[in-house]
Amino acid sequence: MKILKLLFLSITLLVFTVSAYGAGKKPVEKMIHTEEVSYSAGGVTLKGYLAYDAASKVKRPGVLVVHEWWGHNDYARKRARMLAEMGYTALAVDMYGDGKKAAHPDDAGKFAKEVFSNLPAGEARFTAAMKILKANPYTDNDKVAAIGYCFGGGVVLHMARIGTDLKGVVSFHGSLGSMHTPESGSVKAAVLVANGADDPFVTKEQIDALDKEMADAGADYRFVSYAGAKHSFTNPDADDYGARFDMPLKYSKEADEASWKEMTKFFGKIFK
């Protein structure tokens, strides 16, 4: 009886191994490569961060990551590495120039305002980053998307509104206000918005306006609201920022993981 139990266990382990890795195949090991990249737009030097799995030579979808209003920091880079682990070529972009980072909300607000008050320059910086991503030999140029956080969420929504040739955009706790009203059929990117239901920076009027705008444009659009989630709910540093600067920022592990899973399904759909 003991021998039969051992035999059964061995067969079970063999079946699991074959089903997990394929008959005669070894588990695929990833080799995440990261590098600093410099590019320019409008005479301004921009400093990005590229991440991809160099163990595979297969071209894969590319994803641009647009930072929060704090600037191109470690958080944006972490998300780029996470995307590389998932099998994408990811570029954390620099929208402020020279890799500028804000140490105080006053500086962050100033930097963000400079971008949104000169939209052609901001659009050019985004486009320059997209060209860098597409120039990478690991990127499938027909499959490019963008994600953004807070300020970055507003950026990717704007790029979708003006008809940028992207497969999709995902805004995480992003600003929703519109600086361009798209015409019917002009939004090429599928749009996913992950919003905190308790975010004081986002009003019902803004949500209603975005819903109408996307409907009028005939966009492939989905809005997901996470109960109890506040602004910056995906960033574990939000609690520290909130306490330090007396701001309504709060990390939510549940909303963070749920919204990332929603993004994963979204990518599965637009990149199929």
C-alpha positions as CSV (number, residue, x, y, z in Angstrom):
1,M,0.0,0.0,0.0
2,K,2.8,2.4,0.9
3,I,4.5,1.7,-2.5
4,L,1.3,2.4,-4.3
5,K,0.9,5.7,-2.5
6,L,4.4,6.7,-3.4
7,L,3.8,5.7,-7.0
8,F,0.6,7.8,-7.1
9,L,2.4,10.8,-5.7
10,S,5.2,10.5,-8.3
11,I,2.7,10.4,-11.1
12,T,0.9,13.4,-9.7
13,L,4.1,15.4,-9.5
14,L,5.0,14.4,-13.1
15,V,1.7,15.5,-14.5
16,F,1.9,18.8,-12.6
17,T,5.4,19.4,-14.0
18,V,4.5,18.6,-17.6
19,S,1.3,20.7,-17.5
20,A,3.1,23.7,-15.9
21,Y,6.1,23.7,-18.3
22,G,5.1,21.6,-21.2
23,A,6.4,18.2,-22.0
24,G,10.2,18.2,-22.4
25,K,10.4,22.0,-21.8
26,K,12.3,23.8,-19.0
27,P,10.7,26.7,-17.2
28,V,11.4,30.0,-18.9
29,E,13.6,32.3,-16.9
30,K,13.3,36.0,-17.3
31,M,16.2,38.4,-17.5
32,I,14.8,41.9,-16.9
33,H,17.0,44.5,-18.5
34,T,16.6,48.2,-17.4
35,E,18.4,51.2,-18.7
36,E,18.3,55.0,-18.6
37,V,17.4,56.5,-21.9
38,S,17.7,60.2,-23.0
39,Y,15.7,61.8,-25.8
40,S,14.4,65.2,-26.5
41,A,11.4,67.3,-27.6
42,G,11.3,71.0,-28.3
43,G,14.9,71.4,-27.3
44,V,14.3,69.9,-23.8
45,T,16.3,66.8,-22.7
46,L,14.0,64.1,-21.4
47,K,15.2,61.2,-19.2
48,G,13.3,58.0,-19.4
49,Y,13.7,54.5,-18.0
50,L,13.3,51.4,-20.2
51,A,12.5,47.9,-18.9
52,Y,12.1,44.6,-20.8
53,D,12.8,40.9,-20.6
54,A,16.0,40.4,-22.6
55,A,15.8,36.6,-22.3
56,S,13.2,36.5,-25.1
57,K,13.9,37.9,-28.5
58,V,10.2,38.0,-29.4
59,K,8.7,41.4,-30.1
60,R,6.0,42.2,-27.5
61,P,3.5,45.0,-26.8
62,G,5.0,48.3,-25.5
63,V,3.6,50.3,-22.6
64,L,4.4,53.9,-21.7
65,V,4.2,54.8,-18.0
66,V,3.5,58.4,-17.2
67,H,4.4,59.5,-13.7
68,E,2.4,61.2,-10.9
69,W,2.8,65.0,-10.4
70,W,5.8,64.3,-8.2
71,G,7.8,63.6,-11.5
72,H,9.7,60.7,-12.9
73,N,10.6,58.9,-9.7
74,D,11.2,55.4,-8.4
75,Y,7.4,54.6,-8.3
76,A,7.0,55.1,-12.1
77,R,10.1,52.9,-12.6
78,K,8.8,50.2,-10.4
79,R,5.6,50.0,-12.5
80,A,7.8,49.8,-15.7
81,R,9.7,46.8,-14.2
82,M,6.4,45.1,-13.2
83,L,5.2,45.5,-16.8
84,A,8.5,44.0,-18.0
85,E,7.9,41.0,-15.7
86,M,4.5,40.6,-17.4
87,G,6.1,40.4,-20.8
88,Y,5.8,43.9,-22.1
89,T,8.5,46.5,-23.1
90,A,7.9,49.4,-20.8
91,L,9.2,53.0,-20.8
92,A,8.7,55.2,-17.8
93,V,8.6,58.6,-19.5
94,D,9.7,62.1,-18.4
95,M,7.1,64.8,-18.9
96,Y,8.9,67.5,-17.0
97,G,12.3,67.4,-18.6
98,D,15.8,66.6,-17.2
99,G,14.2,64.0,-15.0
100,K,12.9,66.7,-12.6
101,K,11.3,65.5,-9.4
102,A,9.3,67.6,-6.9
103,A,10.0,67.5,-3.2
104,H,7.0,69.6,-2.3
105,P,3.4,69.9,-3.6
106,D,4.0,73.5,-4.6
107,D,6.8,72.4,-6.9
108,A,4.7,69.4,-8.2
109,G,1.8,71.7,-9.0
110,K,4.1,74.2,-10.8
111,F,5.6,71.4,-12.9
112,A,2.3,69.9,-13.8
113,K,0.8,73.3,-14.7
114,E,3.7,74.0,-17.0
115,V,2.8,70.9,-19.0
116,F,-1.0,71.5,-19.1
117,S,-0.6,75.2,-19.9
118,N,1.5,74.3,-23.0
119,L,-0.3,71.3,-24.5
120,P,1.6,71.2,-27.8
121,A,4.9,70.9,-25.8
122,G,3.5,68.2,-23.6
123,E,2.1,66.3,-26.5
124,A,5.5,66.5,-28.2
125,R,7.2,65.0,-25.1
126,F,4.7,62.1,-25.0
127,T,5.2,61.5,-28.7
128,A,9.0,61.6,-28.4
129,A,8.7,58.9,-25.7
130,M,6.5,56.8,-27.9
131,K,9.1,57.0,-30.7
132,I,11.8,55.8,-28.3
133,L,9.6,52.9,-27.2
134,K,8.8,51.9,-30.8
135,A,12.5,52.1,-31.8
136,N,13.3,49.4,-29.3
137,P,13.8,46.1,-31.2
138,Y,11.8,44.2,-28.5
139,T,8.6,46.3,-29.2
140,D,5.8,45.3,-31.4
141,N,5.0,48.8,-33.0
142,D,1.5,47.8,-33.8
143,K,0.7,47.2,-30.1
144,V,1.4,50.2,-27.9
145,A,-0.5,51.4,-24.9
146,A,0.0,54.0,-22.1
147,I,-0.8,54.0,-18.4
148,G,-0.6,57.0,-16.1
149,Y,-1.0,57.9,-12.5
150,C,-2.6,61.1,-11.1
151,F,-1.1,63.8,-13.4
152,G,0.0,61.0,-15.7
153,G,-3.6,59.7,-15.8
154,G,-4.7,63.1,-17.1
155,V,-1.9,63.0,-19.7
156,V,-2.9,59.6,-21.1
157,L,-6.5,60.6,-21.2
158,H,-5.6,63.7,-23.1
159,M,-3.6,61.8,-25.6
160,A,-6.5,59.4,-26.2
161,R,-8.9,62.4,-26.6
162,I,-6.7,64.0,-29.4
163,G,-6.7,60.7,-31.3
164,T,-3.1,59.4,-30.6
165,D,-2.5,56.1,-32.3
166,L,-2.5,53.9,-29.2
167,K,-4.3,50.5,-28.6
168,G,-5.4,51.7,-25.2
169,V,-4.8,53.9,-22.2
170,V,-5.3,53.3,-18.5
171,S,-5.7,56.2,-16.0
172,F,-5.1,55.3,-12.3
173,H,-6.6,58.0,-10.0
174,G,-6.0,60.5,-12.8
175,S,-7.4,64.0,-13.4
176,L,-10.4,63.8,-15.6
177,G,-10.9,67.4,-16.7
178,S,-10.9,67.8,-20.5
179,M,-8.7,70.1,-22.5
180,H,-10.0,68.8,-25.8
181,T,-13.4,67.5,-26.8
182,P,-13.0,64.6,-29.3
183,E,-15.3,64.3,-32.3
184,S,-17.3,61.2,-32.9
185,G,-15.0,58.3,-34.0
186,S,-11.8,60.2,-33.3
187,V,-10.7,58.3,-30.1
188,K,-8.6,55.4,-31.4
189,A,-7.5,54.1,-28.0
190,A,-9.6,51.9,-25.8
191,V,-10.0,53.8,-22.5
192,L,-10.0,52.4,-18.9
193,V,-10.3,54.7,-15.9
194,A,-9.5,53.3,-12.4
195,N,-10.9,55.8,-9.9
196,G,-11.1,56.0,-6.1
197,A,-14.7,56.5,-5.1
198,D,-13.6,58.7,-2.1
199,D,-11.1,60.7,-4.1
200,P,-11.8,64.4,-3.2
201,F,-10.1,65.6,-6.3
202,V,-12.6,64.0,-8.6
203,T,-16.2,65.3,-8.6
204,K,-19.4,63.6,-9.8
205,E,-19.7,66.4,-12.4
206,Q,-16.3,65.5,-13.8
207,I,-17.2,61.8,-14.0
208,D,-20.5,62.6,-15.7
209,A,-18.8,64.9,-18.2
210,L,-16.2,62.2,-19.0
211,D,-18.9,59.6,-19.4
212,K,-20.8,61.8,-21.9
213,E,-17.7,62.8,-23.7
214,M,-16.6,59.2,-24.3
215,A,-20.2,58.2,-25.3
216,D,-20.5,61.1,-27.8
217,A,-17.1,60.1,-29.2
218,G,-18.2,56.5,-29.5
219,A,-15.1,55.4,-27.6
220,D,-14.4,51.9,-26.2
221,Y,-14.6,53.1,-22.6
222,R,-14.8,51.6,-19.1
223,F,-14.9,53.5,-15.8
224,V,-14.3,51.5,-12.6
225,S,-14.7,53.1,-9.2
226,Y,-13.2,51.5,-6.1
227,A,-15.2,51.9,-2.9
228,G,-13.3,53.6,0.0
229,A,-10.3,54.4,-2.2
230,K,-8.8,57.9,-2.0
231,H,-6.4,59.7,-4.2
232,S,-3.1,58.0,-5.1
233,F,-4.5,54.7,-3.9
234,T,-2.0,52.6,-5.9
235,N,1.1,54.2,-4.4
236,P,2.4,52.7,-1.1
237,D,4.1,56.1,-0.5
238,A,0.8,57.9,-0.5
239,D,0.3,57.6,3.3
240,D,3.7,59.3,3.9
241,Y,3.0,62.0,1.4
242,G,-0.4,62.6,2.9
243,A,0.9,62.8,6.5
244,R,3.8,65.0,5.5
245,F,1.9,67.6,3.5
246,D,-1.6,67.2,5.1
247,M,-3.1,66.0,1.8
248,P,-6.0,63.5,1.3
249,L,-3.8,60.8,-0.1
250,K,-4.1,57.1,1.0
251,Y,-2.8,53.8,-0.2
252,S,-5.3,51.0,-0.6
253,K,-3.8,47.5,-1.1
254,E,-7.2,46.1,-2.2
255,A,-7.8,48.8,-4.8
256,D,-4.2,48.7,-6.0
257,E,-4.3,45.0,-6.7
258,A,-7.8,45.1,-8.1
259,S,-7.1,47.9,-10.5
260,W,-3.8,46.2,-11.7
261,K,-5.8,43.1,-12.3
262,E,-8.4,45.1,-14.3
263,M,-5.5,46.6,-16.4
264,T,-4.2,43.1,-17.0
265,K,-7.5,42.0,-18.4
266,F,-7.7,45.2,-20.4
267,F,-4.3,44.5,-22.0
268,G,-5.3,40.9,-22.7
269,K,-8.3,42.3,-24.7
270,I,-6.6,45.1,-26.7
271,F,-3.4,43.2,-27.4
272,K,-5.0,39.9,-28.5
